């Protein structure tokens, strides 16, 4: 009406030309500055441009207060990673580029797939119990009038809580440290008969033919001193400590409550699954060193200094607690191959009373229990089948097969189809094909086939792992080919297992990929090989192999097997590795996907005919080694702001000579000249140190591993340090990093 009145009275003053959007000012509800400040408007723009995958398949929050700042922090950090990386080493730049490429590829495939999330009634109603029969209803009514026995409470299963209903302070990580077995004892004298004086030699190695070491004679055993161990639990740079015990077989039985706050205060499962932090459980020895001077630091008390020596660790990712209700058991501690100043205890206690297997006198074990309180549930996703498939009939059969298997054993894993890097759903059998390993690995142990297989498994374990944030849904797995996994030098758990299986097939081994659950890692993929009289279970992430009846194998369940022809689902009542019959030809034990006469049984593999490897530039490796060494020295000095950090050049030179011999574990570690130099230094110093080996992902991961050892925390005066770094190159920029770190305290 106002517009009509305006035209009637002032129409004669209107110019003879036409303007677009003449009433734009009247319809501008907010200014441009206010619009730019709106979080919701910024997210809408980013989502429309395809640059934001957080709210890609979710409804946009209606108000700005409902949008966490973490969304923009993740976007800005991603922009920073995508910017120029010319200031880092070429190998590090390749790692960053590969990780960014995989994230973008997954984001593009996610956009193509329609993802439908469904909540169950148990996710919405807190006190929910499904009643399917009249007898169950009768029992539920009788429980209401049943007498309660307070001295004999009944165990009640914990209820799962939907992640979206959790707030800050609701989640606690409970870690109970029970006891340890066979912790190394201190060594008090020098033995010239050993090729590594005053040091512990660990029997664990990535080479099976080097795992057993001949024990020393009785007159060669050194004098022992009582060890005083304690345990530190570290998560997200927060450290919790138990009390200090005494002896090589201590018992703590202490519970530690670890506070947990999600980054950005977002407790959705998609946000929690992005947390890549590990939970570190480190064992230390508390050593009291007497002092004879008046100068005293913060940790000194009376006439002594306190120093803690790192003895080993048990590490598991936070994601493992999300995928299972608890982590409980006796686990082998990751002890360094050489531990200066320590020897194995004379008194051996078996962690398993009925275990009579391999010699475990040179292994340390820790009994722990860990869980998340409350237990968190998550939704499942069901992408459409017909839009992104190349063999509809076969994939429909696979979908029906999986549905039937889940109806019988809903908690067991079964994967029949995945998406390739083009976003097309295919059978998992098409990923299995014999592929050639690097020829450099085949020439090292020409007359020992077992050592060659161990070395190849070690090579696969050196490929950095890409954490899969969509692990909560087996229907949405995206797998690359083995050639691309090698080319990018990165891969998921399943891609590691497929690569190792394909290498074993190259040697004519009978190998299959095994999907199951690990106590420490959650969902895992192993490789099953059949030997002459036994089965071996290979962990591709560590390169270690376990016998089927090894009670310390971390594999908890055997759920599914597949090779280049078929997929088998375990229908045995007990799915623990020691109880499973691996003869998958028996239909009473294993249910197969494709019958023998099925036409699509021998589908063409998506793997290449062969993998072409490229040599790693040695000059780049040398540059990276120098960068790591300089960075670690700067970090150690940064971690010791109140004490001077001195470096012992003589000891550093000896450590540099030792490190190259540790990669393959062959021969004596030190020469006679180096041994004499060791003994001369030990007349003046208390020495504690160890080498650490890890695959190279980035420099920050190396820094974190050194920081966890706590060797920098020594506040004793006149403490010196020795640091040596060695990188063993493999093809395609796959590297094995060794760091030898030692602390030397001058005797007074």
C-alpha positions as CSV (number, residue, x, y, z in Angstrom):
1,X,0.0,0.0,0.0
2,X,2.8,2.4,0.8
3,X,4.3,1.7,-2.6
4,X,1.0,2.5,-4.3
5,X,0.7,5.8,-2.4
6,X,4.2,6.6,-3.2
7,X,3.6,6.1,-6.9
8,X,0.4,8.2,-6.9
9,X,1.8,11.3,-5.2
10,X,5.4,11.3,-6.3
11,X,5.2,9.4,-9.6
12,X,6.0,12.5,-11.6
13,X,9.4,12.9,-9.9
14,X,10.5,9.3,-10.8
15,X,13.4,9.4,-13.3
16,X,13.0,8.0,-16.8
17,X,15.3,5.0,-16.1
18,X,14.7,1.7,-14.2
19,X,16.6,0.6,-11.1
20,X,17.0,-3.0,-10.0
21,X,16.2,-3.8,-6.3
22,X,14.9,-0.3,-5.5
23,X,13.7,-1.4,-2.1
24,X,16.9,-3.3,-1.1
25,X,17.7,-1.0,1.8
26,X,14.2,-1.5,3.3
27,X,14.6,-5.3,3.1
28,X,18.1,-5.4,4.7
29,X,17.2,-6.8,8.1
30,X,20.9,-6.7,9.2
31,X,24.0,-5.0,8.1
32,X,26.7,-6.7,6.0
33,X,29.1,-6.5,9.0
34,X,26.5,-8.4,11.2
35,X,26.0,-10.9,8.5
36,X,29.7,-11.6,8.2
37,X,30.0,-12.1,12.0
38,X,27.2,-14.8,12.0
39,X,28.6,-18.2,12.6
40,X,25.7,-19.9,10.9
41,X,26.0,-17.8,7.8
42,X,29.8,-18.6,7.6
43,X,29.1,-22.3,8.0
44,X,26.4,-22.2,5.2
45,X,28.9,-20.5,2.9
46,X,31.7,-23.0,3.7
47,X,29.3,-26.0,3.3
48,X,28.0,-24.6,0.0
49,X,31.6,-24.3,-1.3
50,X,32.3,-27.9,-0.3
51,X,35.1,-26.8,2.1
52,X,33.5,-28.1,5.4
53,X,32.8,-31.7,6.1
54,X,31.7,-31.4,9.8
55,X,28.1,-30.5,9.0
56,X,28.1,-32.2,5.6
57,X,25.4,-34.7,6.5
58,X,23.9,-33.0,9.5
59,X,21.3,-30.3,10.0
60,X,22.8,-26.8,10.5
61,X,22.2,-25.4,14.1
62,X,19.6,-22.7,14.1
63,X,21.4,-20.3,16.5
64,X,25.0,-19.1,16.7
65,X,25.2,-20.2,20.3
66,X,24.7,-23.8,19.3
67,X,27.7,-23.8,17.0
68,X,31.0,-24.7,18.8
69,X,34.2,-22.7,18.0
70,X,36.0,-26.0,17.4
71,X,34.4,-26.1,13.9
72,X,36.2,-23.0,12.8
73,X,39.4,-24.1,14.5
74,X,39.5,-27.4,12.6
75,X,38.8,-25.5,9.3
76,X,41.6,-23.0,10.0
77,X,44.1,-25.7,11.0
78,X,43.2,-27.6,7.8
79,X,43.9,-24.4,5.8
80,X,47.2,-24.0,7.5
81,X,48.2,-27.6,6.6
82,X,47.2,-27.1,3.0
83,X,49.4,-24.0,2.7
84,X,53.0,-24.1,1.7
85,X,55.1,-26.7,3.5
86,X,58.4,-25.7,2.0
87,X,59.9,-25.1,5.5
88,X,59.8,-28.8,6.4
89,X,61.8,-31.8,5.2
90,X,60.8,-33.3,1.8
91,X,59.8,-36.6,3.5
92,X,57.7,-34.8,6.1
93,X,56.1,-32.8,3.3
94,X,55.2,-36.0,1.6
95,X,53.6,-37.3,4.8
96,X,51.5,-34.2,5.1
97,X,50.5,-34.2,1.4
98,X,49.4,-37.9,1.6
99,X,47.3,-37.3,4.8
100,X,45.6,-34.3,3.2
101,X,44.9,-36.3,0.0
102,X,43.2,-39.1,1.9
103,X,41.1,-36.6,3.8
104,X,39.9,-34.9,0.6
105,X,39.3,-38.2,-1.1
106,X,37.1,-39.4,1.8
107,X,35.3,-36.1,1.9
108,X,34.4,-36.3,-1.8
109,X,33.2,-39.9,-1.5
110,X,31.2,-39.0,1.6
111,X,29.4,-36.4,-0.5
112,X,28.3,-39.0,-3.0
113,X,26.8,-41.4,-0.6
114,X,23.5,-40.9,1.1
115,X,24.0,-41.6,4.7
116,X,21.0,-42.4,6.9
117,X,21.4,-42.5,10.7
118,X,18.9,-44.3,12.9
119,X,18.4,-44.2,16.6
120,X,17.3,-47.3,18.5
121,X,14.7,-47.1,21.2
122,X,17.5,-47.9,23.7
123,X,19.3,-44.8,22.6
124,X,16.4,-42.6,23.5
125,X,14.9,-44.3,26.6
126,X,17.4,-44.6,29.4
127,X,15.9,-47.5,31.4
128,X,15.1,-49.7,28.4
129,X,14.8,-53.5,28.3
130,X,13.3,-55.2,25.3
131,X,10.7,-57.9,26.3
132,X,10.0,-60.4,23.5
133,X,8.3,-63.3,25.4
134,X,5.7,-63.9,28.1
135,X,8.3,-65.6,30.4
136,X,10.5,-62.6,30.2
137,X,7.6,-60.4,31.2
138,X,6.9,-62.7,34.2
139,X,10.5,-62.6,35.3
140,X,10.5,-58.8,35.1
141,X,7.4,-58.6,37.3
142,X,8.8,-61.1,39.9
143,X,12.0,-59.1,40.2
144,X,10.0,-56.2,41.6
145,X,8.9,-58.2,44.7
146,X,12.1,-60.3,45.0
147,X,14.0,-60.0,48.3
148,X,17.3,-58.2,48.0
149,X,20.5,-59.7,49.3
150,X,22.7,-56.8,50.3
151,X,25.7,-59.0,51.0
152,X,25.5,-60.7,47.7
153,X,24.7,-58.0,45.1
154,X,24.0,-59.1,41.6
155,X,26.1,-57.9,38.7
156,X,24.2,-55.5,36.4
157,X,25.2,-54.7,32.9
158,X,26.1,-51.1,32.4
159,X,23.8,-49.0,30.3
160,X,25.1,-47.3,27.3
161,X,24.7,-43.5,27.1
162,X,24.1,-41.7,23.8
163,X,27.1,-39.4,23.1
164,X,24.9,-36.4,22.2
165,X,23.5,-36.3,25.8
166,X,26.9,-36.0,27.5
167,X,28.3,-32.8,29.0
168,X,31.6,-31.7,30.5
169,X,32.5,-33.7,33.6
170,X,30.2,-36.7,32.7
171,X,33.0,-38.9,31.3
172,X,35.8,-40.5,33.3
173,X,38.5,-42.8,32.2
174,X,39.1,-45.4,34.9
175,X,42.4,-47.2,34.9
176,X,43.2,-49.8,37.6
177,X,46.8,-50.9,37.9
178,X,46.8,-54.4,39.5
179,X,50.3,-55.8,39.4
180,X,53.4,-56.5,37.3
181,X,55.6,-59.5,36.6
182,X,59.4,-59.8,35.9
183,X,60.4,-56.1,36.0
184,X,64.2,-55.9,35.3
185,X,66.5,-55.5,38.3
186,X,69.2,-53.0,38.7
187,X,72.8,-54.1,37.9
188,X,75.6,-53.2,40.3
189,X,78.7,-54.6,38.6
190,X,80.3,-54.8,35.2
191,X,80.5,-58.1,33.2
192,X,83.1,-58.2,30.4
193,X,81.6,-61.4,29.0
194,X,78.5,-59.6,27.6
195,X,78.7,-57.8,24.3
196,X,76.8,-54.9,25.9
197,X,78.3,-54.1,29.4
198,X,75.9,-53.3,32.2
199,X,72.8,-53.6,30.1
200,X,69.7,-55.6,29.7
201,X,69.2,-57.4,26.4
202,X,65.5,-57.8,25.5
203,X,64.4,-61.0,23.8
204,X,61.7,-59.3,21.8
205,X,62.5,-58.5,18.3
206,X,60.8,-58.2,14.9
207,X,62.9,-61.1,13.7
208,X,61.7,-64.5,14.9
209,X,65.1,-66.1,14.4
210,X,66.7,-63.5,16.8
211,X,64.1,-63.8,19.6
212,X,65.8,-66.4,21.7
213,X,69.0,-65.4,23.4
214,X,71.2,-68.0,25.1
215,X,71.1,-67.3,28.9
216,X,74.3,-66.4,30.6
217,X,76.1,-68.9,32.7
218,X,75.8,-68.8,36.5
219,X,79.2,-67.2,37.0
220,X,78.3,-64.5,34.5
221,X,75.2,-63.3,36.3
222,X,75.7,-59.8,37.8
223,X,74.8,-58.7,41.2
224,X,71.3,-57.4,41.4
225,X,69.8,-54.5,43.4
226,X,66.1,-54.1,44.3
227,X,64.1,-52.1,41.9
228,X,61.5,-49.7,43.1
229,X,58.9,-49.4,40.4
230,X,55.9,-47.1,40.0
231,X,53.4,-46.6,37.2
232,X,52.4,-43.3,35.4
233,X,49.2,-43.0,33.4
234,X,49.4,-40.2,30.8
235,X,46.6,-38.9,28.6
236,X,46.4,-35.6,26.8
237,X,49.5,-34.2,28.6
238,X,48.0,-35.0,32.1
239,X,50.0,-37.4,34.2
240,X,48.7,-39.6,37.1
241,X,51.0,-41.7,39.3
242,X,50.7,-44.7,41.5
243,X,52.6,-45.3,44.8
244,X,56.1,-46.7,44.7
245,X,56.4,-50.5,45.2
246,X,59.5,-52.7,45.7
247,X,60.8,-55.7,43.9
248,X,60.5,-57.2,40.4
249,X,56.9,-58.5,40.9
250,X,55.1,-55.6,42.6
251,X,51.4,-55.4,43.4
252,X,49.6,-52.0,43.4
253,X,45.9,-52.6,43.0
254,X,45.3,-48.8,42.6
255,X,42.6,-47.1,40.6
256,X,43.3,-43.9,38.7
257,X,40.4,-41.6,37.5
258,X,41.5,-39.7,34.5
259,X,39.4,-36.5,33.8
260,X,38.3,-36.1,30.2
261,X,37.0,-33.1,28.3
262,X,36.3,-33.4,24.6
263,X,38.0,-30.7,22.4
264,X,35.4,-28.0,21.7
265,X,33.1,-29.6,24.3
266,X,31.6,-31.7,21.5
267,X,30.7,-35.2,22.6
268,X,29.1,-36.6,19.4
269,X,30.6,-39.8,18.4
270,X,32.0,-38.3,15.1
271,X,33.9,-35.8,17.3
272,X,35.1,-38.4,19.8
273,X,36.3,-40.7,17.0
274,X,38.6,-37.9,15.8
275,X,40.6,-37.9,19.0
276,X,43.9,-39.5,18.1
277,X,45.5,-39.3,21.6
278,X,46.9,-42.5,23.1
279,X,46.7,-43.6,26.7
280,X,50.3,-44.3,27.9
281,X,51.0,-46.5,30.9
282,X,54.7,-46.2,31.7
283,X,56.7,-48.2,34.2
284,X,59.5,-46.3,36.0
285,X,62.1,-47.2,38.6
286,X,62.6,-44.7,41.4
287,X,66.3,-44.4,42.2
288,X,67.7,-42.6,45.2
289,X,71.1,-41.1,44.6
290,X,73.1,-39.9,47.7
291,X,74.5,-36.4,47.4
292,X,77.4,-34.8,49.2
293,X,77.0,-31.1,48.6
294,X,74.8,-28.4,50.1
295,X,73.3,-27.4,46.8
296,X,69.7,-28.7,46.6
297,X,67.0,-28.6,43.9
298,X,63.3,-28.7,44.1
299,X,62.9,-32.6,44.1
300,X,65.8,-33.2,46.6
301,X,65.1,-34.2,50.1
302,X,67.7,-34.4,52.8
303,X,71.0,-35.8,51.4
304,X,69.6,-37.5,48.3
305,X,68.4,-36.9,44.8
306,X,65.4,-38.8,43.3
307,X,65.7,-40.0,39.7
308,X,63.2,-42.0,37.7
309,X,64.4,-44.5,35.0
310,X,62.0,-45.6,32.3
311,X,61.6,-49.4,32.0
312,X,58.8,-49.8,29.4
313,X,55.3,-49.0,28.5
314,X,51.9,-50.3,27.4
315,X,50.1,-48.0,24.9
316,X,46.6,-48.2,23.5
317,X,44.6,-45.6,21.6
318,X,41.6,-43.8,23.1
319,X,39.5,-45.1,20.2
320,X,40.0,-48.7,21.5
321,X,37.9,-47.7,24.6
322,X,35.2,-46.3,22.3
323,X,34.8,-49.6,20.4
324,X,34.6,-51.9,23.4
325,X,33.4,-51.7,27.0
326,X,36.7,-52.4,28.7
327,X,40.3,-53.3,28.3
328,X,41.3,-55.9,30.8
329,X,44.1,-58.5,31.1
330,X,47.8,-59.2,31.4
331,X,49.8,-57.5,28.7
332,X,53.4,-57.7,27.6
333,X,55.2,-54.5,28.3
334,X,57.1,-52.9,25.4
335,X,60.6,-53.0,26.8
336,X,63.5,-51.5,24.7
337,X,65.9,-54.0,23.1
338,X,68.7,-52.6,25.3
339,X,68.2,-51.2,28.8
340,X,71.5,-49.8,30.3
341,X,72.0,-50.5,34.0
342,X,69.5,-53.3,34.3
343,X,69.4,-57.1,34.1
344,X,66.6,-59.7,34.1
345,X,65.6,-60.8,37.6
346,X,66.8,-64.2,38.9
347,X,63.3,-64.9,40.4
348,X,60.9,-65.6,37.6
349,X,57.1,-65.5,38.2
350,X,54.8,-66.7,35.4
351,X,51.9,-64.4,34.7
352,X,49.8,-67.5,33.7
353,X,49.9,-70.4,36.2
354,X,49.0,-73.0,33.6
355,X,51.2,-71.7,30.9
356,X,54.1,-73.9,29.8
357,X,54.9,-72.3,26.4
358,X,57.8,-70.3,25.2
359,X,60.4,-68.9,27.6
360,X,59.1,-65.7,29.0
361,X,61.9,-65.0,31.5
362,X,63.0,-62.0,29.4
363,X,59.6,-60.4,29.2
364,X,57.8,-58.0,31.5
365,X,54.0,-58.1,32.0
366,X,51.5,-55.7,33.4
367,X,48.0,-56.5,34.6
368,X,45.6,-53.6,34.0
369,X,41.9,-52.8,33.7
370,X,40.6,-49.7,31.8
371,X,37.2,-48.5,30.9
372,X,35.1,-45.4,30.1
373,X,32.4,-44.4,32.6
374,X,29.7,-44.2,31.4
375,X,29.9,-46.5,28.3
376,X,29.1,-44.6,25.1
377,X,26.8,-45.8,22.3
378,X,26.8,-44.6,18.7
379,X,24.4,-44.7,15.7
380,X,24.9,-46.9,12.7
381,X,24.9,-45.8,9.1
382,X,23.4,-47.5,6.1
383,X,24.4,-46.1,2.7
384,X,22.4,-47.1,-0.4
385,X,23.5,-50.2,-2.3
386,X,22.2,-49.7,-5.8
387,X,23.7,-46.3,-6.7
388,X,27.4,-47.0,-6.2
389,X,28.0,-50.6,-7.1
390,X,29.4,-52.4,-10.1
391,X,28.0,-55.9,-9.5
392,X,24.5,-55.5,-8.1
393,X,23.6,-59.2,-7.9
394,X,26.8,-60.2,-6.1
395,X,26.6,-57.2,-3.8
396,X,23.0,-57.9,-2.9
397,X,24.0,-61.4,-2.0
398,X,26.8,-60.0,0.1
399,X,24.4,-57.6,1.9
400,X,21.9,-60.4,2.6
401,X,24.8,-62.7,3.8
402,X,26.0,-60.0,6.2
403,X,22.4,-59.4,7.5
404,X,22.0,-63.1,8.2
405,X,25.3,-63.3,10.0
406,X,24.6,-60.3,12.2
407,X,21.2,-61.9,13.2
408,X,23.1,-64.9,14.6
409,X,26.1,-63.1,16.1
410,X,25.4,-59.3,16.3
411,X,28.6,-58.4,18.1
412,X,31.0,-60.1,15.6
413,X,32.6,-58.2,12.7
414,X,31.7,-59.0,9.2
415,X,32.9,-57.0,6.1
416,X,31.9,-58.2,2.7
417,X,31.9,-55.0,0.6
418,X,33.8,-51.7,0.8
419,X,34.2,-48.6,-1.3
420,X,37.3,-48.2,-3.4
421,X,39.0,-44.9,-4.0
422,X,36.6,-44.0,-6.8
423,X,33.5,-44.4,-4.5
424,X,32.3,-47.7,-6.0
425,X,31.3,-50.5,-3.7
426,X,33.1,-53.8,-4.5
427,X,33.8,-57.1,-2.8
428,X,36.7,-57.3,-0.4
429,X,38.0,-60.4,-2.3
430,X,39.1,-58.2,-5.1
431,X,41.8,-56.7,-3.0
432,X,43.7,-60.0,-2.5
433,X,46.4,-60.8,-5.0
434,X,50.0,-61.9,-4.9
435,X,52.3,-58.8,-5.1
436,X,56.0,-58.4,-5.2
437,X,57.8,-56.9,-2.1
438,X,60.9,-54.7,-2.6
439,X,63.7,-56.7,-4.0
440,X,66.1,-55.0,-1.5
441,X,64.4,-57.0,1.3
442,X,64.8,-60.3,-0.6
443,X,68.6,-60.1,-0.7
444,X,69.3,-59.7,3.0
445,X,68.5,-63.2,4.2
446,X,69.0,-65.4,1.1
447,X,69.2,-68.7,3.0
448,X,66.6,-68.0,5.7
449,X,63.0,-67.8,4.5
450,X,61.6,-67.2,8.0
451,X,63.9,-64.2,8.5
452,X,62.8,-62.8,5.2
453,X,59.1,-63.1,6.1
454,X,59.8,-61.4,9.4
455,X,61.6,-58.6,7.7
456,X,58.8,-58.0,5.2
457,X,56.3,-57.9,8.1
458,X,58.6,-55.3,9.8
459,X,58.6,-53.3,6.5
460,X,54.8,-53.2,6.4
461,X,54.7,-52.1,10.1
462,X,56.8,-49.1,9.2
463,X,54.1,-47.6,7.0
464,X,52.4,-44.9,9.0
465,X,48.8,-45.7,9.9
466,X,45.9,-43.4,9.0
467,X,43.3,-43.4,11.8
468,X,39.8,-44.1,10.3
469,X,37.3,-41.7,11.9
470,X,34.5,-43.8,10.4
471,X,35.4,-47.0,12.2
472,X,32.1,-47.1,14.0
473,X,30.5,-48.2,10.8
474,X,31.7,-51.2,8.9
475,X,29.4,-50.4,6.0
476,X,31.3,-47.2,5.2
477,X,34.9,-48.5,4.8
478,X,37.0,-46.9,2.1
479,X,40.1,-49.0,1.1
480,X,42.9,-48.1,-1.2
481,X,44.9,-50.5,-3.4
482,X,48.3,-51.8,-2.1
483,X,50.1,-49.8,-4.8
484,X,48.5,-46.6,-3.6
485,X,49.2,-47.5,0.0
486,X,52.9,-47.9,-0.8
487,X,53.0,-44.8,-3.0
488,X,51.4,-42.5,-0.4
489,X,53.3,-44.3,2.5
490,X,50.1,-44.3,4.6
491,X,47.3,-46.8,5.1
492,X,44.6,-48.0,7.5
493,X,44.6,-51.2,9.6
494,X,42.9,-53.2,6.9
495,X,45.1,-51.8,4.1
496,X,48.2,-52.9,6.1
497,X,46.8,-56.4,6.5
498,X,45.9,-56.7,2.8
499,X,49.4,-55.5,1.8
500,X,51.1,-58.1,4.1
501,X,48.8,-60.8,2.9
502,X,49.6,-60.0,-0.7
503,X,53.3,-60.2,0.1
504,X,53.0,-63.6,1.7
505,X,51.0,-64.9,-1.3
506,X,54.0,-63.9,-3.4
507,X,56.1,-66.5,-1.6
508,X,53.4,-69.1,-2.0
509,X,52.2,-69.0,1.6
510,X,48.6,-69.9,2.4
511,X,47.5,-66.5,3.8
512,X,44.1,-64.9,4.6
513,X,43.0,-61.6,6.1
514,X,41.4,-61.9,9.5
515,X,39.0,-59.4,10.9
516,X,38.5,-59.3,14.6
517,X,38.9,-57.4,17.9
518,X,42.1,-56.7,19.9
519,X,42.2,-56.0,23.6
520,X,44.4,-52.9,23.1
521,X,43.5,-51.8,19.6
522,X,39.8,-52.4,19.2
523,X,38.8,-53.4,15.7
524,X,41.9,-54.9,14.0
525,X,42.9,-56.7,10.8
526,X,45.4,-59.6,11.1
527,X,46.9,-62.0,8.6
528,X,46.5,-65.7,9.1
529,X,49.1,-68.1,7.7
530,X,49.1,-71.8,7.8
531,X,52.4,-73.4,8.6
532,X,53.2,-77.1,8.5
533,X,51.8,-77.9,12.0
534,X,50.4,-74.7,13.3
535,X,48.7,-71.4,12.5
536,X,50.4,-68.0,12.9
537,X,48.6,-64.7,13.5
538,X,50.4,-61.7,12.2
539,X,49.8,-58.2,13.5
540,X,50.7,-55.9,10.5
541,X,50.9,-52.8,12.6
542,X,53.8,-54.2,14.8
543,X,55.2,-56.9,12.5
544,X,55.0,-59.5,15.3
545,X,53.6,-63.0,14.8
546,X,51.8,-65.1,17.4
547,X,51.0,-68.8,17.6
548,X,47.4,-69.7,17.8
549,X,47.7,-71.0,21.4
550,X,49.8,-68.1,22.6
551,X,47.9,-66.8,25.7
552,X,49.5,-63.3,25.3
553,X,48.3,-62.8,21.8
554,X,46.4,-59.4,21.9
555,X,43.8,-60.7,19.4
556,X,40.6,-61.2,21.4
557,X,38.1,-62.5,18.8
558,X,38.3,-64.1,15.3
559,X,35.2,-63.0,13.4
560,X,35.8,-63.1,9.7
561,X,38.2,-64.4,7.1
562,X,38.6,-63.6,3.4
563,X,41.0,-64.2,0.5
564,X,40.9,-63.7,-3.2
565,X,37.9,-66.1,-3.7
566,X,35.6,-66.0,-0.8
567,X,34.5,-64.6,2.6
568,X,34.0,-66.8,5.6
569,X,32.1,-65.9,8.8
570,X,32.9,-67.6,12.1
571,X,29.7,-69.4,13.4
572,X,31.5,-71.2,16.2
573,X,30.2,-70.4,19.7
574,X,33.6,-69.5,21.0
575,X,35.6,-67.0,18.8
576,X,38.7,-66.7,20.9
577,X,41.9,-67.6,18.9
578,X,42.8,-70.6,21.0
579,X,39.3,-72.1,20.7
580,X,38.7,-71.5,17.0
581,X,39.0,-74.2,14.4
582,X,40.6,-72.5,11.4
583,X,39.6,-75.2,8.9
584,X,37.2,-72.9,6.9
585,X,36.2,-75.8,4.6
586,X,33.9,-77.2,7.3
587,X,30.5,-75.6,7.0
588,X,29.7,-76.4,10.7
589,X,32.5,-74.0,11.7
590,X,32.5,-71.3,9.0
591,X,29.7,-69.9,6.8
592,X,30.9,-68.9,3.3
593,X,29.6,-66.1,1.2
594,X,29.9,-67.6,-2.3
595,X,29.3,-71.2,-3.2
596,X,31.8,-73.2,-5.2
597,X,29.8,-73.0,-8.4
598,X,29.1,-69.3,-8.2
599,X,30.0,-67.4,-11.4
600,X,31.2,-64.2,-9.7
601,X,33.6,-66.2,-7.4
602,X,36.7,-65.3,-9.4
603,X,36.3,-61.6,-10.0
604,X,39.1,-59.6,-11.4
605,X,41.4,-58.0,-8.8
606,X,41.7,-54.2,-8.6
607,X,45.4,-54.7,-7.6
608,X,48.1,-54.0,-10.3
609,X,50.2,-56.7,-11.9
610,X,53.2,-55.6,-9.9
611,X,54.3,-52.8,-7.6
612,X,57.1,-50.5,-8.9
613,X,59.2,-49.1,-6.0
614,X,61.3,-46.0,-5.9
615,X,64.5,-45.6,-4.0
616,X,64.6,-43.2,-1.0
617,X,66.9,-40.2,-1.4
618,X,69.7,-40.7,1.1
619,X,70.5,-37.0,1.3
620,X,66.9,-36.3,2.4
621,X,67.2,-39.1,5.0
622,X,70.4,-37.5,6.3
623,X,68.8,-34.1,6.5
624,X,65.8,-35.5,8.4
625,X,68.1,-37.3,10.8
626,X,69.9,-34.0,11.6
627,X,66.6,-32.2,12.0
628,X,65.3,-34.8,14.5
629,X,68.6,-34.7,16.5
630,X,68.6,-30.9,16.7
631,X,64.9,-30.8,17.6
632,X,65.2,-33.4,20.3
633,X,68.2,-31.6,21.9
634,X,66.4,-28.3,21.9
635,X,63.3,-30.0,23.4
636,X,65.2,-31.6,26.2
637,X,66.8,-28.3,27.1
638,X,63.3,-26.7,26.9
639,X,61.9,-29.4,29.3
640,X,64.7,-28.6,31.8
641,X,64.3,-24.8,32.3
642,X,65.9,-24.7,35.8
643,X,68.9,-27.1,35.2
644,X,71.8,-26.9,32.7
645,X,71.8,-29.6,30.1
646,X,75.2,-31.0,29.3
647,X,76.0,-33.4,26.4
648,X,78.6,-36.1,26.7
649,X,80.3,-36.4,23.3
650,X,82.2,-39.6,24.0
651,X,79.1,-41.6,24.9
652,X,77.2,-40.1,22.0
653,X,79.8,-41.3,19.6
654,X,79.5,-44.9,20.9
655,X,75.7,-44.8,20.7
656,X,75.9,-43.7,17.1
657,X,78.0,-46.8,16.3
658,X,75.5,-49.1,18.0
659,X,72.3,-47.9,16.4
660,X,72.8,-49.2,12.8
661,X,73.3,-52.7,14.2
662,X,69.9,-52.7,16.0
663,X,67.7,-52.5,12.9
664,X,68.4,-56.0,11.7
665,X,69.7,-57.3,15.1
666,X,72.7,-59.2,13.7
667,X,76.1,-59.5,15.2
668,X,77.6,-58.0,18.3
669,X,76.3,-54.5,19.3
670,X,79.7,-53.1,20.3
671,X,83.3,-53.7,19.3
672,X,86.1,-54.5,21.9
673,X,87.3,-50.9,21.6
674,X,83.8,-49.5,22.3
675,X,83.4,-51.9,25.2
676,X,86.6,-50.7,26.8
677,X,85.4,-47.2,26.4
678,X,82.1,-48.2,28.0
679,X,83.8,-49.6,31.0
680,X,86.0,-46.6,31.4
681,X,83.0,-44.3,31.5
682,X,81.1,-46.5,33.9
683,X,83.9,-46.0,36.5
684,X,82.8,-42.4,36.8
685,X,79.0,-42.4,35.9
686,X,75.7,-44.0,36.8
687,X,74.3,-44.7,33.4
688,X,70.6,-45.2,32.4
689,X,69.4,-45.3,28.9
690,X,67.7,-47.2,26.1
691,X,67.0,-47.1,22.3
692,X,63.5,-46.5,20.9
693,X,62.4,-47.6,17.5
694,X,59.3,-46.3,15.6
695,X,58.0,-45.7,12.1
696,X,58.4,-42.2,10.9
697,X,55.2,-40.2,10.7
698,X,56.3,-36.8,11.7
699,X,58.8,-35.1,14.0
700,X,56.1,-34.5,16.6
701,X,55.5,-38.2,17.1
702,X,59.2,-38.7,17.8
703,X,59.1,-35.9,20.3
704,X,56.1,-37.3,22.1
705,X,57.7,-40.8,22.4
706,X,60.9,-39.3,24.0
707,X,58.9,-37.1,26.3
708,X,56.9,-40.1,27.7
709,X,60.2,-41.7,28.9
710,X,60.7,-38.9,31.4
711,X,64.5,-39.2,31.1
712,X,64.7,-35.4,31.0
713,X,63.2,-35.0,34.5
714,X,66.4,-35.8,36.3
715,X,67.3,-33.0,38.7
716,X,70.5,-34.5,40.0
717,X,73.5,-32.0,39.6
718,X,76.2,-32.8,37.1
719,X,73.9,-34.9,35.0
720,X,74.9,-35.3,31.4
721,X,73.0,-36.7,28.4
722,X,73.9,-38.6,25.3
723,X,71.6,-38.6,22.2
724,X,72.0,-40.4,18.9
725,X,69.6,-40.7,16.0
726,X,69.7,-43.2,13.1
727,X,67.2,-43.6,10.3
728,X,67.2,-46.8,8.2
729,X,65.7,-46.1,4.8
730,X,63.4,-48.4,2.9
731,X,61.9,-47.8,-0.6
732,X,59.2,-45.2,-1.1
733,X,60.3,-43.0,1.8
734,X,59.4,-45.6,4.4
735,X,61.7,-45.1,7.3
736,X,62.6,-46.8,10.5
737,X,63.7,-44.3,13.2
738,X,66.0,-45.2,16.0
739,X,66.7,-42.8,18.9
740,X,69.2,-43.8,21.6
741,X,69.0,-41.7,24.7
742,X,71.1,-42.0,27.9
743,X,71.6,-40.0,31.1
744,X,74.9,-40.1,32.9
745,X,75.1,-39.0,36.6
746,X,78.6,-38.5,37.9
747,X,79.5,-40.6,40.9
748,X,80.5,-38.7,44.0
